[in-house]
């Protein structure tokens, strides 16, 4: 795909999204009723390349920065929350591409209308066989499956001897298996109050063979084959950015609708809403809350992106910053939407109003895993309990902090033993001092020395030198 025009030559995805505003608004009722994105809107979305914002450029994607992605999802969700949600999911599934063999990623995304849909991991397992896997089971919450041409299944792997395949941390690995949508049986189960147009249905597969090359794992960042600061963000972090974009778009649309309503509506015994000092105060405060939440999230994304390494994933403190900013944006959006709905009075309760569908959509967003209140608790624990990790990288006897390492010209190594590349030549002539932070033991204060001689030989001889 190297002959494709560079994304720089195309309009900014935010502008492309704005150009679709009229079509989105016109199709919103049909999307809600049929739980499908109709033509010609679906083709227009593909022509605007909106499902490819997070796909690597080398595979025909736009590989935009995360705040542009946030703005674009927010803009789409202002006009239709279900389309905004499905585009966030389509872009999130494209994040598997950096973990696939390049020829496989190009095969899947050679179709300009490719969308991968999947449901979250569950107890279903795949069986390892010669050349790949046999998978059978059922998955739910497959947003966008009615527009997808590929499906995925996240599952544990049973080895031929009956044992579970373990990852290098000694825990059961979760592998992602990809296959054409025709090999799945889609089941209508999405009978819900909000985000109805996403058609987040269930699906089953029955003894489908998936070649090894069409599988990967998202749990090990060191297996990523595509460089770039965008992919230094964790997949869960970018998931949260997408959810925040949907929530903010819905809340902003409700706020705009209330401002318009307040200039016209005069409830009995109250007078025009716009003339109420209480309403004036709250309109200003809620607008500031939305703008501040967005600015905080954008500043967080810009700051981390500017320091991100081409190879190593962002560290635990940066992941916590992304999580906090996204959780705050989602919670703020819910709060603002609730006030707008209440303040609009009976106007908000009628089907087809500017409030009721968006309120239902946002409260469906609020039930999703990325919207859990526990995220604040987890970040608070990180801030109060865990000391800031300090990573060091040494060359020729000199130790350098990883913050200084994060320039693209010097991105030649990784800063954690659990993230050492599978291709040891990256560190063949280096000596690295690192702090170990494994997924199950965040805050483990073990400093390790990696002997480059052993690394070059294909083994890792790690000796604890301090605690």
Protein Blocks (a to p, Z undefined) as FASTA:
>chain_A
ZZpccfklpccfklmmmmmmmmmmmmmmmmmmnopacdfklmmmmmnommmmmgcfklop
aopafklmmmmmmmmmmmomklmmmmmmmmmmmmmmmmpcfklmmmmmmpmkbccddddd
dfbdcdddehiacdedddehiehklmpcbdcdddddddfkopacddfkopacdddddddf
klpccddfbdcfbhklnopacdddehiacdfklgccfklmklpcbgcjklmpcfklmmmm
mmmmmmmmmmmmmmmmmmmmmmmpccehkbpfklpmklmmmmmmmmmmmmmmmmmmmmmm
mmmmmmpcfkbccdfklmmmmmmmmmmmmmmmmmmmmmmmmmnmmmlmpghiaklmmmmm
mmmmmmpmklpfklmmmmmmmmmmmccddddddeehiacdfklmmpfklmmbcfbfklgc
fblmlmmmgccddddddfklghiacdcdddfklmmnopacdddfbZZ
